[in-house]
Amino acid sequence: MMAELKQGDTAIYFREYKANEGKVEADIRSVTNEQLKTIVSRIRQVVTGVK
């Protein structure tokens, strides 16, 4: 999932400190509402496979 989120029109990167434990951490303190909507949309696309 992490690699797939880095692809596409907007690359999305997460902290990968605990990825080997199956955990993904996001620091959204400096993310706008519009950017957050984009992130959520891409995660849904990756998880569901629907574009």
N, C-alpha and C positions, 0 to 999 in steps of 0.2 A: 504494500500500500504506500509506503513512504517513497519508494522510487517512482511510482506512478503519479503521485501528487506533484513531483518535481517536473513532470512533463506537461506539455500543453501550452496554451497561450499565457497563462499565469502560473509561474512556478511557485509552489507552496512548500516551504521547508519547516520542519518541526525539530525540536530538540530530540536527539536520539540517544541520550545518555542511558536510558533504561529499555531501549528497543529490544535488546536481547532477552529481556524479561517479559516482553509483550506489552510494554507500557509506552505510551506516547504522551509527551508533555508539550503544551503550547503556552507561550507567553503572549497574551493578547492585550497587554497594557497599552501598547502604541498602535493598535489596530482600530481603524475606523469601522463604523457599523456597516458601511458598504463593502469594505474588505472582508469583514466577518461573514457577510452573506455569500460572498464569492467562495470563501473557504468552506463553508457549510455545503454549498452546492457541489463543489468538487468532491468532497468526502462522500456525499450521497451517490454521486456518479460512480466513484470507485467501488464503493461497497455494494451497490445494487447492480452495477454494470449497465445502467441506463444513462444514455447521453442526451 
